[in-house]
C-alpha cells in the first residue's frame, strides 16, 4: 500500500517526466511559499505547477481556494504561468490515463 507521501512524489515524477518530454527543465519540491510542486522553465514559457495525484479509481483532488490563490499570486509575481496537474496512478505507481492540465492564470 502506497503512503500519501509516496503517492504525491510519484505524481510529481510523472508530471516532471511529461514536462521534460515537452522540452522544459524542471525542479521539484521547491519548498518556496505558495503551492508549488514543480518549477518548469522553457523557452519562452516558465511554469509553476501544483500536482494532485490519486490512486485509481479515486479522482485526484482539486486545489483549495487558498492553494489556487497562493500559486497564482506567486506565478504573477515571478512572470510565470500557474498550472494544476491532476492524475491517477495504479497501486504500483504507474500512470493511469493522461495527466489533466488546468491553467490557473
C-alpha positions, 0 to 999 in steps of 0.5 A: 500500500502506497503512503500519501507521501509516496503517492504525491512524489510519484505524481510529481515524477510523472508530471516532471517526466511529461514536462521534460518530454515537452522540452522544459527543465524542471525542479521539484519540491521547491519548498518556496511559499505558495503551492508549488510542486514543480518549477518548469522553465522553457523557452519562452514559457516558465511554469509553476505547477501544483500536482494532485495525484490519486490512486485509481479509481479515486479522482485526484483532488482539486486545489483549495481556494487558498492553494489556487490563490497562493500559486497564482499570486506567486506565478504573477509575481515571478512572470510565470504561468500557474498550472494544476496537474491532476492524475491517477496512478495504479497501486504500483505507481504507474500512470493511469490515463493522461495527466489533466492540465488546468491553467490557473492564470 
